[in-house]
Amino acid sequence: MNERIYNFNPGPAILPEDVLKEAQRELLNFHGTGMSILEISHRDPAYDAVHQQVKADIKELMSLGDDYEVVFTAGGASQSFALIPLNFASAEHPGTYALSGSFSEKAYEEAVRLGVGTVAASTKEGGYVRVPTQEEMRIDPNAAYLHICLNNTIYGTEYHNTPKTNGVPLFADMSSDILSRPWDFGSYDFIYAGVQKNLGPAGVVLNVAKKSLLEKSPAELPTMLRYSTFLKNDSLYNTPPVFAIYLVGLTVRWIKEHGGLSAMGESNAKKAALLYDVIDSSDGFYQGHAEKGSRSRMNVTFRLSRESLTADFVAAAKAQGLSGIKGHRSVGGMRASIYNAMPLAGVEKLAAFMDDFRKKNR
């Protein structure tokens, strides 16, 4: 087996090595059942223990009480973009959206297709170099919810404060920074995240929401499009993505064992600071995409002063075992995704590489 590299891909993304090793150990015989977790029934007591524990661990890390419930769905966050307005918005009470990047745009577009989407704020005109400020928010008091994307993977921006909504329910796509820092999760009515960026493999969406909200799905919706179906049936109405949920459980336990959200937040801030320091001290050789007040601690985006060096940078990084550095095609440049599982050593190696590359090509 080749030595593992440092995986800076934005998603599917790096998982803790300890988690992968534990899954490897249990793959053929899960908890003495004589079956793999890939074979086990979602009704089996051995899986039910996993299912209930991961939900409890997530609520514990988020410091949420019994008025919140954890629900697992499929289809990625992209399907949630449509499910949310279908379940909660109407022409009289539309969803209103703060646009801060590609994914918040896509969520808004789904609501518009249903005739229930409005814009509360947008930073598109400036190239999504920052998230909207509180002063820019124009929230209709009749809105069903305000929707934000907490961290913008493509553009490398992130909210550092929770918007005030004056009583309008707050919904958030937290796909790329879920459980990466201490946060006021109780200020949100509905949180969802495709787990493949920071909590597990592709195939499952984590939803954490107020029970009273999840119960309100319109009865006329098809069964599998109602959040109330998943609430009532403990996410087991149909066969759930068992293996993905199992890996989320292992990852969440790894977070708890490594100091919880406080430790994750400190580690992620330190890793991000290392890369931003290299960018800021490069005399313009590296140019960050995001404004400093909106910089993401999960996805560090930047360009080189000479576009002609981009391909060389990516190739040289890969040769050093630094993979997934190339930026999204819609933005270009570079992007280093440094989620919870990325070790400090990986970021230190990338920072040293960036400094060396600058010296050789200035």
VEXBAVO-633119 format. One record per residue: x, y, z of N, C-alpha, C in turn. Coordinates in steps of 0.02 Angstrom, whole numbers, plus 32768, in hexadecimal, padded with zeros to 4 digits. Each point is the difference from the previous one (the first is absolute). Example, Ala and Ser with C-alpha at 12.3 -4.5 7.8 and 13.67 -1.06 7.14 Angstrom:
2
n_c1/n_c2/n_c3/ca_c1/ca_c2/ca_c3/c_c1/c_c2/c_c3
8294/7EE4/8186/7FD3/803B/8000/802D/803C/8000;
7FEE/8035/7FDC/802A/803B/8003/7FD9/8037/8025;
***
This chain:
362
n_c1/n_c2/n_c3/ca_c1/ca_c2/ca_c3/c_c1/c_c2/c_c3
802A/7FC4/8000/7FD6/803C/8000/802C/803E/8000;
7FF0/802F/7FD3/8025/803F/7FFE/7FF3/8029/803F;
8030/802A/8011/7FF8/802C/803A/7FC7/8031/7FF2;
7FD8/800E/8034/7FC8/802E/7FF7/801A/8047/7FF4;
7FDC/8024/7FD6/8012/8045/7FF0/7FD7/802F/802C;
800D/8041/7FFA/7FD6/8032/8020/7FCA/8015/7FCF;
7FC2/7FF1/8012/7FC7/8008/7FD4/7FDC/8043/800F;
8009/8031/7FD4/7FE1/8042/8009/7FC1/8008/7FD5;
7FE4/7FC9/7FE8/7FC4/8004/7FD8/7FC6/801B/8028;
7FD2/8025/7FDF/7FC9/8021/8023/7FC5/7FD2/8011;
7FFD/7FC5/7FE2/7FCA/7FD3/8010/7FEB/7FD8/7FC3;
7FFF/7FBB/8006/8013/7FDB/803B/8047/8012/8017;
8008/7FFE/8040/803D/801E/801E/8021/7FD0/8031;
8033/801A/801F/8028/7FD9/802F/7FD4/7FEA/803C;
800D/7FC2/8016/7FE2/7FE6/803D/8038/7FF0/8031;
7FF1/8001/8041/8034/7FEF/8031/801C/7FBA/7FF3;
8041/7FF9/8001/801E/7FBF/7FF2/7FEA/7FCC/8033;
7FF8/8015/8040/7FE8/7FD2/8034/7FBB/7FE4/7FEF;
7FD6/802A/7FE3/7FBD/7FEA/7FEC/8004/7FCD/7FC8;
802A/800D/7FCE/8007/7FD0/7FC9/801B/7FBD/8018;
802F/8002/802E/801C/7FC2/801A/7FCD/7FD9/8029;
7FD7/8023/8027/7FCC/7FDD/8026/7FCD/7FE0/7FD2;
7FEC/8024/7FCC/7FD1/7FE4/7FD0/801F/7FC4/7FDD;
8040/8004/7FF2/8023/7FC8/7FE0/7FFF/7FC2/802E;
800D/800B/8040/8001/7FC8/8030/7FBB/7FDF/8005;
7FCC/8028/7FFC/7FBD/7FE5/800B/7FDC/7FEB/7FBF;
8022/8008/7FC8/7FDD/7FF9/7FC1/7FE4/7FB9/7FF5;
8024/7FCD/8012/7FEA/7FBC/7FF4/7FD1/7FE5/8036;
800A/8017/803D/7FD7/7FE6/8038/7FEE/803B/802D;
7FC6/801C/7FF6/7FEB/803B/8024/7FE3/7FED/8044;
8023/8013/8035/7FEA/7FF8/8045/7FE9/7FB8/800E;
8025/7FD0/7FE6/7FF1/7FBA/800E/7FC3/7FE3/7FDE;
7FE6/8022/7FCE/7FC5/7FE8/7FDD/8011/7FCB/7FCC;
8040/7FFC/7FED/8013/7FD3/7FCA/7FF1/801C/7FBB;
7FEB/803F/7FFE/7FF0/8022/7FC1/8024/8042/7FFD;
800A/8018/7FC3/801B/8043/7FF7/7FCA/8034/800E;
8013/803B/8014/7FD1/8037/8006/7FDF/800F/7FBD;
8022/7FED/7FC9/7FE4/8009/7FBD/7FC8/7FCE/7FF1;
7FFB/7FCB/8029/7FCE/7FCB/7FF5/7FC7/8002/8032;
800B/8020/8037/7FD2/7FFB/8039/7FBE/8024/7FF2;
7FCA/7FE6/801B/7FBF/8020/7FF8/7FFD/8040/8028;
7FDD/8032/7FE4/7FF7/803E/8025/7FD0/7FF8/803A;
7FDF/7FC5/8005/7FD4/7FF1/8038/8023/7FD7/8036;
803E/7FED/7FF3/8026/7FD6/8030/8011/8029/803E;
7FF9/7FE3/803C/8012/8024/803D/8047/801B/8001;
802E/7FDC/7FDF/8046/8017/7FFF/8005/8042/7FDA;
7FDB/8007/7FC9/8000/803F/7FDD/7FD9/8035/8026;
7FC8/7FED/801F/7FD9/8031/8025/802A/8022/8035;
802D/7FDB/8020/802C/801E/8032/802B/8036/7FE1;
801A/7FF3/7FC5/8027/8032/7FDC/7FD5/803D/7FF0;
7FC5/7FF4/7FE6/7FD2/8035/7FEA/7FEF/802F/803A;
7FEF/7FE2/8039/7FED/802A/803A/803C/8024/801E;
803A/7FE0/8000/803A/801F/801E/8019/803C/7FD8;
8000/7FFA/7FBD/8018/8039/7FD8/7FD1/803B/8009;
7FC0/7FF5/8005/7FD1/8037/800B/800D/8022/8044;
800A/7FD6/8032/800C/801C/8043/8042/8027/8003;
8033/7FE5/7FDF/8042/8022/8001/7FFC/8043/7FDB;
7FDC/8003/7FC9/7FFB/803E/7FDB/7FDC/8035/8029;
7FC9/7FED/8020/7FDB/8031/8029/802A/8016/803D;
8027/7FD2/801B/802C/8012/8038/8035/8033/7FEA;
801F/7FF4/7FC7/8033/802F/7FE8/7FE1/8044/7FF0;
7FC2/8000/7FE8/7FDE/803F/7FEF/7FDD/8020/803D;
8001/7FDE/8039/7FDF/8019/803D/7FB6/800F/7FF4;
7FDF/7FD1/7FDF/7FB9/8007/7FF0/7FD6/7FD1/802B;
7FC4/8016/8010/7FD4/7FD9/802B/7FCE/7FD6/7FDA;
7FCD/7FE8/8025/7FD0/7FD2/7FE4/7FD0/8022/7FCF;
8002/8041/7FFB/7FD5/8021/7FCF/801E/7FFD/7FB9;
803C/7FE6/7FFB/8020/7FF6/7FBF/8004/7FB5/7FF0;
7FFF/7FF1/7FBF/8007/7FBA/7FEB/8033/7FFB/7FC8;
8022/7FC8/7FFE/8030/7FF0/7FCA/7FDD/7FD2/7FCF;
8000/8013/7FC1/7FE0/7FD9/7FCB/8032/7FF7/7FC7;
8004/7FC4/7FE5/802C/7FF1/7FC8/7FD7/7FF8/7FC0;
8015/8024/7FCC/7FE1/7FFA/7FBE/8036/7FF3/7FCD;
7FEB/7FF4/7FC2/8030/7FF4/7FC9/7FF9/8039/7FCD;
8024/7FF9/7FC9/7FFA/8031/7FCA/8030/803A/8005;
8029/8001/8034/802F/8037/8008/7FDE/8041/8011;
8028/8033/8010/7FE3/8042/800E/7FD9/801A/7FC4;
8014/7FEA/7FC4/7FDE/8018/7FC3/7FB6/7FED/8000;
7FF0/7FC5/8019/7FB9/7FED/8004/7FDE/8028/8037;
8024/800F/8035/7FE4/8028/8036/7FEC/8046/7FE8;
8024/8019/7FCE/7FEF/8042/7FE5/7FB6/8003/7FEB;
7FE7/7FC8/7FE6/7FBA/7FFD/7FEB/7FD2/7FEA/8039;
8017/7FD1/8028/7FD6/7FE6/8037/7FED/8037/8031;
802D/802E/800D/7FF2/8033/8033/7FC6/802E/7FEA;
8001/801E/7FC5/7FC6/8029/7FED/7FC1/7FD6/7FF7;
8006/7FC2/7FE8/7FC5/7FD6/7FFA/7FDE/7FF5/8043;
8027/7FF7/8034/7FE5/7FF0/8041/7FEC/803D/8029;
8021/8038/7FF5/7FF8/8037/8031/7FE9/8043/7FE2;
8006/800A/7FBF/7FF0/8041/7FE3/7FBE/7FFE/7FDA;
7FE5/803B/7FF3/7FC3/8007/7FD9/8001/8045/7FDF;
7FD0/800D/7FD3/7FFD/8041/7FE0/7FF5/8037/8033;
7FD8/7FF2/8033/7FF3/8032/8034/803B/8008/8030;
8025/7FCA/800A/803A/8000/802E/803C/7FE1/7FDB;
801F/8026/7FD4/8038/7FE4/7FD9/803F/7FF8/802A;
802E/7FD9/7FE6/8042/7FFE/801E/8029/803A/7FE6;
8029/801E/802B/802A/8036/7FE9/8049/7FEB/8009;
802A/8013/7FD1/8043/7FE3/7FFA/8036/8036/8000;
8034/7FF4/8028/803C/8029/7FFE/8031/7FDE/7FD2;
800F/8020/7FC8/802A/7FE1/7FCD/804A/8012/800D;
8028/7FCC/8009/8047/800B/800F/802D/7FD2/7FD8;
7FE4/7FDC/7FD1/8028/7FD3/7FD7/7FD4/7FD2/7FD6;
8020/7FD1/7FDF/7FDE/7FD4/7FD1/7FC8/7FD7/8020;
800C/7FE6/803B/7FCF/7FD3/801D/7FC4/8025/801D;
800A/803B/801B/7FC6/8027/8016/7FD8/8017/7FC3;
8022/800D/7FC9/7FDD/8011/7FC1/7FD5/7FC5/7FE9;
801C/7FC5/8001/7FDB/7FC5/7FEA/7FC3/7FF3/802D;
8009/800B/8041/7FC8/7FF7/802E/7FC9/8032/7FF0;
8013/803E/7FF4/7FCF/8034/7FEE/7FDD/7FEF/7FBE;
8025/7FE8/7FCF/7FE3/7FF0/7FBF/7FCA/7FCA/8005;
800A/7FD0/802D/7FCD/7FCC/800A/7FC0/801F/801D;
8008/802E/802F/7FC5/8021/801C/7FDD/802A/7FCC;
8026/8021/7FD4/7FE1/8028/7FCB/7FD8/7FD3/7FD1;
801A/7FC5/7FF0/7FDB/7FD2/7FD4/7FBC/7FEE/801E;
7FFC/8000/8041/7FC2/7FF0/8022/7FD6/803E/800E;
801A/803B/7FEC/7FDB/803E/800B/8000/8018/8048;
8034/7FEC/8026/7FFF/8011/8047/8045/801A/8017;
8026/8020/7FD4/8043/8017/8012/8009/804B/7FF8;
801E/8021/8031/8013/8047/7FFD/8047/8008/8017;
801E/8039/7FF2/8045/800E/8014/8002/8030/803A;
8023/7FED/8035/8008/802C/8039/803F/802B/7FF9;
8034/7FE4/7FE0/803F/8023/7FF6/802A/7FD9/7FCE;
802F/8022/7FE0/802B/7FDD/7FD0/8043/8024/7FFA;
8035/7FD9/7FFB/8043/801C/7FF3/801A/7FE7/7FBD;
7FD3/7FEB/7FD4/8014/7FE6/7FBF/8023/8035/7FD6;
7FE7/803E/8002/801B/8035/7FD5/804A/800B/800D;
8016/7FF6/803C/8047/8009/8010/802A/7FC2/7FF6;
7FE2/7FCA/7FE4/8026/7FC3/7FF4/8001/7FD1/803C;
7FD0/8009/802E/7FFC/7FD4/803A/8042/7FFD/8027;
801D/803B/800B/803D/8002/8027/7FF2/8007/804B;
7FC1/8005/8013/7FED/8006/8046/7FB8/7FE8/8008;
7FEC/7FF7/803F/7FBB/7FEE/800E/7FD9/8040/800F;
7FBE/8000/7FF8/7FD9/803D/800F/8006/8014/8049;
7FFD/8041/800C/8000/801A/8043/7FB9/8003/801C;
7FFB/8007/8040/7FBE/8007/801F/7FDB/803C/7FE4;
8023/8036/7FF5/7FE1/803E/7FE7/7FE3/7FF7/7FBA;
801C/7FD1/7FDA/7FE8/7FF5/7FBB/7FC3/7FD3/7FFD;
7FF0/7FDE/8036/7FC8/7FD1/8000/7FBE/8025/7FFD;
7FD7/7FED/7FD1/7FBB/801B/7FFB/7FD1/7FC4/8007;
7FED/7FF2/803D/7FDB/7FC4/8010/7FB5/8010/8006;
7FD9/7FE5/7FD4/7FB8/8009/8003/7FE5/7FE0/803F;
7FDC/8025/802B/7FE6/7FE3/803E/7FCF/7FC7/7FF3;
7FE4/7FFC/7FC3/7FD3/7FC9/7FEF/8023/7FC4/7FE2;
8043/8003/7FFB/8025/7FC9/7FE2/7FFA/7FC1/802B;
7FFE/7FC7/7FDE/7FFE/7FC0/8023/8042/7FF2/8023;
8036/801A/7FE3/8043/7FF6/801D/8032/802C/7FDC;
8038/800E/8021/803B/801C/7FE0/8031/7FC6/7FF6;
8017/7FF7/7FC3/802F/7FCA/7FF0/8045/801E/7FF3;
8033/7FE4/8021/8045/8013/7FF3/802A/7FC2/7FF4;
8037/8009/7FDD/8033/7FCB/7FF9/803A/8017/802C;
800C/7FDE/8037/802E/8018/8033/8048/8006/7FE6;
8015/7FCF/7FD9/8043/8000/7FE4/7FFC/7FF2/7FB6;
8023/8028/7FD8/7FFC/7FFB/7FB7/803F/7FDF/7FE5;
7FFA/7FC0/7FF2/8039/7FD7/7FED/8026/801A/7FC4;
7FDB/8016/7FCE/801F/8014/7FC1/8026/8042/8008;
7FE2/802F/8024/801C/8044/8004/802B/800B/803E;
7FFE/7FD1/8030/802A/8007/803B/7FEB/8037/802F;
7FBD/8008/8008/7FE6/8031/8030/7FD5/7FDC/8034;
7FF7/8021/8039/7FDD/7FE0/8038/7FE2/8036/802D;
7FC5/7FF2/801A/7FE2/802C/8032/8025/7FF7/8042;
800E/8038/801F/801F/7FFF/8043/7FD1/8017/8036;
7FC3/8010/7FEC/7FCB/8011/802F/7FBF/7FE4/7FE6;
7FD2/7FF2/802D/7FBE/7FE8/7FED/7FD3/803B/7FF1;
7FE1/8003/7FC5/7FD4/8038/7FF0/7FC5/8005/8030;
7FEA/803C/800E/7FC4/800D/8026/7FC5/8001/7FD0;
7FC9/7FE0/8013/7FC8/7FF9/7FD1/7FBF/8020/8019;
8000/801C/803C/7FC3/801E/801C/7FC6/7FCF/8000;
800E/7FC3/8013/7FCB/7FCF/8009/7FF3/7FD3/7FC5;
801C/8010/7FC5/7FF8/7FD4/7FC6/802D/7FC2/800A;
7FE6/7FC4/7FF7/8029/7FC4/8009/8040/8002/7FD6;
8036/7FE8/801D/8041/8002/7FDE/8014/7FBA/7FEA;
800B/7FF8/7FBE/8015/7FC1/7FE2/8047/8008/7FE7;
8028/7FCB/8005/8046/8006/7FE9/8019/7FC0/7FE1;
8020/8007/7FC7/8028/7FCC/7FE1/8045/8004/8020;
8011/7FCC/8028/8040/7FFE/8023/802C/7FC8/7FE5;
7FF7/7FEF/7FC0/8021/7FC5/7FE5/804C/8001/800B;
8020/8039/7FF6/8049/8000/8000/8020/801A/8040;
7FD9/8012/8032/8020/8011/8040/7FDB/7FE4/803C;
7FD5/7FCE/7FF4/7FDA/7FE1/8037/8030/7FE3/8034;
7FF4/8010/803F/8026/7FE7/803A/804A/800F/7FFB;
8011/803A/7FE3/8046/8013/7FFA/8015/8033/8034;
7FD1/8017/802A/800F/8034/8031/7FC4/8005/802F;
800A/801D/803B/7FC6/800E/802B/7FD3/8033/7FDD;
7FBF/7FF6/8003/7FD2/802B/7FDC/7FBD/8002/8024;
7FDA/8034/7FF5/7FBF/8006/8021/7FCB/7FDC/7FD8;
8005/7FBE/7FFF/7FD2/7FD7/7FD8/7FB8/800A/8015;
7FF5/8010/803E/7FBC/8009/8019/7FDD/803D/7FE3;
8025/802B/7FDE/7FE2/803A/7FDF/7FE1/7FEE/7FBC;
800C/7FC2/7FEA/7FE8/7FEA/7FBF/7FC4/7FD2/8008;
7FD0/8008/7FD4/7FC5/7FD6/8001/800A/7FC1/7FD6;
8028/8005/7FCC/800B/7FC7/7FD3/8048/8005/7FE6;
8026/7FCA/800C/8045/7FFA/7FE8/8004/7FC1/7FD5;
8021/8006/7FC8/800B/7FC4/7FD7/8047/8001/7FE4;
8019/7FC4/7FF1/8045/7FFB/7FE8/8009/7FBF/7FDA;
8017/8005/7FC2/801B/7FC5/7FDE/8041/7FEF/8024;
8005/7FC4/801A/8036/7FF1/8030/8044/7FF5/7FDF;
8002/7FFD/7FBC/803E/7FEB/7FDE/8038/8033/8002;
7FF5/8039/801F/8036/8031/8005/8023/7FFC/8044;
7FDB/7FF5/8036/8020/8005/8041/7FED/7FC9/8031;
7FD1/7FD3/7FED/7FE8/7FCF/8031/7FFE/7FB8/7FE8;
8009/7FF4/7FBF/7FFA/7FBC/7FEA/8004/7FFA/7FB5;
7FE8/7FC9/7FE4/8001/7FF6/7FB7/7FC1/801C/7FE1;
8000/8004/7FBE/7FC4/8015/7FDC/7FC8/7FCD/800A;
7FC2/8018/7FFE/7FC8/7FD2/8003/7FCD/800E/8036;
800E/802F/802C/7FCF/800F/8034/8001/804B/800F;
7FC5/801A/8011/7FF9/8046/8016/7FED/7FFF/804A;
8025/8024/8028/7FEF/8009/8046/7FD2/803C/8006;
7FC6/7FF7/801F/7FD2/8036/800E/7FF5/8004/804B;
8007/803B/801C/7FF4/800B/8048/7FD0/803A/8004;
7FC4/7FF3/801A/7FCC/8033/7FFD/7FD1/7FFA/803B;
7FDB/8035/800B/7FCD/7FFE/8034/7FC9/7FCF/7FED;
7FED/7FD6/8030/7FCC/7FCE/7FF2/7FC0/8020/7FE8;
7FEF/8038/801F/7FC1/8022/7FEF/7FFF/8016/7FB7;
803B/800D/7FE5/8006/8014/7FBA/7FFA/7FC2/7FD2;
8023/7FCB/8012/8000/7FC4/7FD7/7FBA/7FE1/7FFB;
7FD7/800C/8031/7FBC/7FE3/8001/7FD1/8022/7FCE;
8014/8039/7FE4/7FD2/8029/7FDA/7FFF/7FF4/7FB5;
801D/7FCA/7FE9/8002/7FF2/7FB8/7FB9/7FFB/7FE4;
7FF2/801F/7FC7/7FBD/7FFC/7FE1/7FEE/7FB8/7FF0;
7FC3/7FEC/8011/7FEA/7FBB/7FF6/7FFB/7FEE/7FB7;
7FF8/8032/7FD4/7FF8/7FF1/7FB9/8042/7FEF/7FDD;
8038/800A/8022/8040/7FEF/7FE2/8008/7FB4/7FFC;
8022/7FE6/7FCD/8010/7FB8/8000/8024/7FEC/8040;
7FF5/7FC3/8014/8018/7FE8/8041/804A/800D/800B;
8029/7FF0/7FCE/8049/8005/8008/801A/8047/7FF9;
7FD4/8030/7FF2/8015/8046/7FFD/7FED/8027/803E;
7FE2/7FDD/8031/7FEC/8021/803E/8033/7FF3/8037;
8018/8036/801E/802C/7FF7/803A/7FDB/7FDD/8039;
7FBF/800A/8004/7FDA/7FE0/8036/8003/7FB4/7FFA;
8007/7FE5/7FC4/8007/7FB8/7FF6/803F/7FE7/8023;
8036/8024/7FF7/8040/7FEB/801E/7FFF/8009/804C;
7FDF/8035/8017/7FFA/800B/8048/7FD7/7FC8/8020;
7FC6/7FF2/7FE4/7FD3/7FCD/801C/801F/7FBB/8001;
8029/7FF1/7FCD/801C/7FBD/7FF9/8049/7FFC/8013;
8019/8031/8023/8045/8000/8019/8032/7FF5/7FC7;
7FF2/801F/7FC6/802B/7FFB/7FC4/8004/7FB9/7FE5;
7FD0/7FD5/8013/8002/7FBA/7FEC/7FC2/7FEC/7FD7;
7FDE/8031/7FE2/7FC5/7FF0/7FD8/8014/7FD3/7FC6;
8038/8011/7FE0/801E/7FD4/7FCD/8046/7FEF/8018;
8023/7FD7/7FDA/8044/7FED/8014/802E/803C/7FFC;
801B/8015/8038/802D/803B/7FFF/8046/7FEC/7FE9;
802B/8031/7FF2/8046/7FF1/7FEE/8027/7FEC/803E;
7FF8/7FC0/8012/801A/7FE6/803F/804B/800C/8009;
8026/7FEF/7FCC/8049/8006/8007/8015/8049/8009;
7FE1/802D/7FDB/8011/8047/8007/7FF0/8019/8046;
7FC6/7FED/801B/7FED/8015/8044/8030/7FE3/8033;
8013/7FC2/7FF6/8031/7FE0/802C/8042/8027/8002;
8018/8015/7FC5/803E/8026/7FFE/7FF8/8046/801E;
7FC5/801E/7FF8/7FF3/803F/8023/8005/7FF5/804B;
7FE4/7FC8/8017/8004/7FF1/8048/8047/7FFA/8019;
802A/7FDD/7FD9/8046/7FF9/8014/8024/8043/8000;
7FF0/802B/7FCF/8020/8042/7FFB/7FEB/802D/8038;
7FC0/7FFF/8010/7FE7/8029/8038/801F/7FEA/8042;
8006/7FBF/8009/8021/7FE7/803D/8049/8016/8001;
8021/7FFF/7FC6/8046/8018/7FFC/8005/8049/8015;
7FD0/8029/7FEB/7FFF/8046/8015/7FFB/8005/804C;
7FD4/7FD9/801D/7FF7/8002/8049/8040/7FEA/8023;
801F/7FCC/7FE7/803D/7FE5/8020/803B/802F/7FF8;
7FFD/802D/7FD0/8038/802F/7FF5/7FF0/8046/8017;
7FD6/8006/8033/7FF6/803F/8021/7FC1/8026/7FED;
7FD6/7FE3/7FD5/7FC1/8020/7FEF/8009/803D/7FD4;
7FCD/8029/7FFE/7FFF/8038/7FD1/8033/8037/8013;
800E/8006/8040/8033/8032/8013/8044/7FEF/7FE4;
8012/7FC0/8005/8041/7FEB/7FE5/8000/8004/7FB4;
7FC8/7FED/7FE1/7FFC/8004/7FB7/8008/8049/7FEA;
7FDE/802D/8022/8003/8047/7FEF/8046/801C/8006;
8022/7FEF/8036/8044/8019/800A/802F/7FE4/7FCA;
7FFA/7FC0/7FF1/802A/7FE1/7FCE/7FF4/801E/7FBB;
7FC0/8008/7FEE/7FEF/801A/7FBE/8016/8049/7FF8;
7FFA/8027/8035/8016/8046/7FFD/804C/8003/7FF6;
8025/7FD4/8021/8048/7FFF/7FFB/8015/7FEC/7FB9;
7FE0/7FCD/7FE5/8011/7FE9/7FBD/7FF3/8037/7FCC;
7FC5/801F/8005/7FEF/8035/7FD1/8030/803A/8005;
8013/8013/803D/802E/8038/800A/8043/7FF4/7FDE;
8017/7FC2/8001/8040/7FEF/7FE0/7FFE/8011/7FB5;
7FCA/7FEC/7FDF/7FFB/800B/7FB8/7FF3/8049/7FF0;
7FD5/8021/8027/7FF3/8046/7FF2/803E/802B/800D;
8029/7FEC/8030/803E/8024/800C/802F/7FFB/7FC4;
8004/7FC5/7FE1/8029/7FF8/7FC4/7FE6/802D/7FC8;
7FBF/8002/7FF8/7FE1/8029/7FCB/800E/804A/800D;
7FF3/8016/803E/8006/8047/8010/8047/801A/8000;
8030/7FD4/800B/8046/8015/8003/8026/7FF3/7FBF;
7FDB/7FF1/7FCA/8020/7FED/7FC2/800D/803A/7FD0;
7FF4/803E/8017/800A/803B/7FD5/7FDA/7FFB/7FBE;
7FC3/7FE5/8005/7FD5/7FFD/7FC5/8009/7FC3/7FD4;
8031/7FD5/8010/8009/7FC3/7FD7/7FC2/7FD4/8006;
7FE4/7FFB/803D/7FC1/7FDE/800B/7FCB/8035/8012;
7FC5/7FF8/7FE4/7FCB/8031/800B/7FC1/7FDB/8016;
7FEB/800D/803E/7FC5/7FDF/801B/7FC1/8018/7FDD;
7FD1/7FD3/7FF8/7FC0/8013/7FE0/7FD2/8024/8032;
7FFC/7FE8/803C/7FCF/801A/8031/801B/803D/8025;
7FD3/802E/800F/8012/8038/802C/8010/7FE4/8045;
802D/8021/8023/8019/7FE5/803F/7FC9/7FF5/8033;
7FCE/802B/8002/7FCA/7FF8/8031/7FD2/7FC6/7FF2;
8005/7FE2/7FC4/7FD4/7FC8/7FEE/8027/7FC1/7FF0;
8040/7FFE/8010/8029/7FC7/7FED/7FE8/7FBF/8022;
8000/7FCB/7FD8/7FED/7FBE/8019/803B/7FDF/8023;
7FF0/7FDB/8035/8033/7FD7/8020/8000/7FB8/7FE6;
7FD2/7FF3/7FD1/7FFB/7FBD/7FE3/801C/7FFD/7FBA;
7FF6/8034/7FD9/8015/8001/7FB9/8027/8040/7FF2;
8041/7FFA/7FFA/802B/803A/7FF4/8009/8007/7FB4;
7FE5/8037/7FE5/8003/800A/7FB7/8030/8039/7FEF;
8026/7FF6/7FCB/8031/8033/7FEB/8015/7FF4/7FB8;
801D/8034/7FE3/801B/7FFD/7FBC/804B/8011/8002;
8023/7FEE/7FCB/8045/8014/7FF8/8001/8040/7FD6;
8033/8029/800B/8003/8040/7FDD/8007/7FF7/7FB5;
801C/7FC6/7FEB/8006/7FF1/7FB8/7FD8/7FC0/7FF3;
7FCD/8007/7FD8/7FD4/7FC7/7FF1/8027/7FC7/7FDF;
8035/8011/7FDD/8028/7FCD/7FDE/8020/7FCE/8030;
8004/8013/8040/8020/7FD4/8032/7FCF/7FCE/801E;
7FBF/8008/7FF2/7FCE/7FD7/8021/800B/7FB6/7FF6;
8008/7FEB/7FC1/8009/7FB8/7FF2/8040/7FE6/8020;
8035/8028/8000/803F/7FEA/801F/7FF7/7FF8/804C;
7FDB/802E/801E/7FF4/7FFC/8048/7FDB/7FC0/8012;
7FCB/7FF1/7FDB/7FD8/7FC5/800E/802A/7FC0/7FF7;
8027/7FFE/7FCA/8029/7FC5/7FF3/8037/7FF7/8034;
8020/8037/8013/8035/7FFC/8032/7FE4/7FEC/8044;
7FC5/801A/8012/7FE0/7FEE/803F/7FF0/7FB5/8001;
7FE5/7FE7/7FC9/7FEE/7FB9/7FFE/803E/7FD4/8006;
8037/8017/7FE3/803E/7FDA/8005/8019/7FFC/8048;
7FEB/8030/8028/8014/8002/8047/7FCC/7FDD/802D;
7FD0/7FDF/7FE1/7FCC/7FDD/8028/7FCA/802F/8019;
7FF6/8039/7FDF/7FCE/8031/8013/7FCB/8000/7FC9;
7FC9/7FDD/800A/7FCF/7FF4/7FCB/7FC1/802A/8009;
7FDE/800F/7FC8/7FC0/8022/8003/8004/804B/8009;
8037/801E/7FEB/800C/8047/800B/7FDE/802E/7FCD;
7FF3/7FE6/7FC5/7FE5/802A/7FCB/7FBC/801C/8013;
7FF5/8041/7FF1/7FC1/8020/8010/7FC7/7FE9/7FD5;
7FC3/8013/8014/7FC5/7FEE/7FD9/8003/8021/7FBB;
7FE5/7FDD/7FCE/8004/8019/7FBB/7FDE/8044/7FF7;
7FCF/8011/802A/7FDD/8040/7FF8/8027/803A/801C;
8032/7FF2/8029/8027/8035/8020/8049/7FFF/7FEA;
801A/7FC3/7FF5/8046/7FF9/7FEE/802D/8004/803C;
8041/8009/7FF4/8030/8005/8037/8006/7FBF/8027;
800B/8009/8042/800D/7FC8/802C/7FCD/7FFF/8039;
7FF8/7FC5/801D/7FD5/7FF9/803A/801C/7FC7/802B;
800E/800E/803E/8016/7FCD/8030/7FC8/7FF6/8033;
7FE2/7FC6/7FFE/7FCA/7FF0/8030/8020/7FDD/803C;
7FF9/801F/8039/8024/7FEA/803C/7FCE/7FF0/8038;
7FD7/7FCE/7FF2/7FCB/7FED/802E/801C/7FE2/8041;
7FD3/7FED/802D/8014/7FE7/8041/8037/7FCA/7FFB;
7FF8/7FD3/7FD1/802D/7FC6/7FFC/8045/8010/7FE4;
8008/803B/7FE2/8042/8011/7FE5/8031/800E/8039;
8035/7FD9/8007/802F/800B/8037/8029/8040/7FF5;
8017/801C/8037/8029/803C/7FFD/803D/7FF5/7FD5;
801C/7FC4/8002/803C/7FF1/7FD8/7FF3/8009/7FB6;
7FC4/7FF0/7FE9/7FF0/8009/7FBA/7FFF/8049/7FEC;
7FE4/802A/802B/7FFD/8047/7FF2/8045/801F/8004;
8028/7FEA/8030/8045/8018/8005/8028/7FEF/7FC1;
7FF5/7FC4/7FE6/8023/7FEC/7FC3/7FE9/802B/7FC4;
7FC0/800E/7FFD/7FE7/802A/7FCA/801B/8047/8006;
8000/801B/803C/801A/8044/800A/8049/8005/7FEC;
8028/7FCD/8013/8047/8000/7FEE/8008/7FFA/7FB4;
7FD6/7FD7/7FE1/8003/7FF9/7FB7/7FEF/8043/7FDE;
7FCC/8022/8018/7FED/8040/7FE2/8038/8033/8005;
8021/8001/803A/8037/8030/8009/803A/7FEF/7FD2;
800F/7FC0/7FFA/8037/7FEB/7FD5/7FF0/800E/7FB6;
7FC2/7FF3/7FEC/7FEC/800C/7FBB/8004/804A/7FEF;
7FED/8029/802F/8005/804A/7FF5/8048/8014/7FF6;
802C/7FE8/8029/8047/8013/7FFB/801F/7FEA/7FBC;
7FE9/7FC7/7FE8/801C/7FE6/7FC1/7FE2/8022/7FC3;
7FC7/8021/8007/7FDC/801A/7FC5/7FF1/804C/8004;
801C/8022/802F/7FF0/8048/8007/8025/8028/7FCA;
***
